[in-house]
Every structure is written in C-alpha cells, then in structure tokens.
Amino acid sequence: MEMTNSLSQLYSGGTLSLPLEQFVILIGISFFCLINGRHKMGFLLSYFFIYYWGIIMNRSYWLGLFEGSWAGMVFMIAVGLSFAMAGLLGVFQKER
C-alpha cells in the first residue's frame, strides 16, 4: 500500500507544461497523417512530440525527481531512444 501512495504522489504532485502552439501542431500533423493513411508515421511523430515534452522540455522536473543525478536522466533518455529506434524500424517494415 505504501508503494501505491508514493506512486500516486509522484503522478499527482508534478506539473508538466505543454505549449498550446506545439499541441496544435501535433494535432495538425496527426490529422494530416490519418487523412493520408500514414498511421505508423503519425504514431511515430506523436511519440517524438511526447518524448520531447515529457523528457527534454521538463528536464528540471526530472532532475529534481532524481535529485540531480544524471544517471537517472541518461537512463530515461536511453530507454526513450531505444523505443524510438524500435518505432522507426516498425515504420520501415512492409505490412503483412
């Protein structure tokens, strides 16, 4: 139960900022990809926007959470980039 309380405090106590103009750009690009039938490309671009907003733009929040440890940030960046590489490989595979 203690772990559940600490996780709920982690997710409810932090604030992440999303600029409105970047959000509108994301919606426009996603809409354009859906209309053209490029679902994988739209998904990949959405992932990159979310990665940028969550990790890069709010770097100070994560550094505070990791108490200034760069090892935590390097780990998060490595995991995010590995997911991005998997997504890129998925985009270039032929559909079955």
Secondary structure as GFF3:
##gff-version 3
##sequence-region A 1 96
A	DSSP	alpha_helix	2	13	.	.	.	ID=ss1
A	DSSP	alpha_helix	20	35	.	.	.	ID=ss2
A	DSSP	alpha_helix	39	51	.	.	.	ID=ss3
A	DSSP	pi_helix	52	57	.	.	.	ID=ss4
A	DSSP	alpha_helix	59	65	.	.	.	ID=ss5
A	DSSP	alpha_helix	70	92	.	.	.	ID=ss6
###
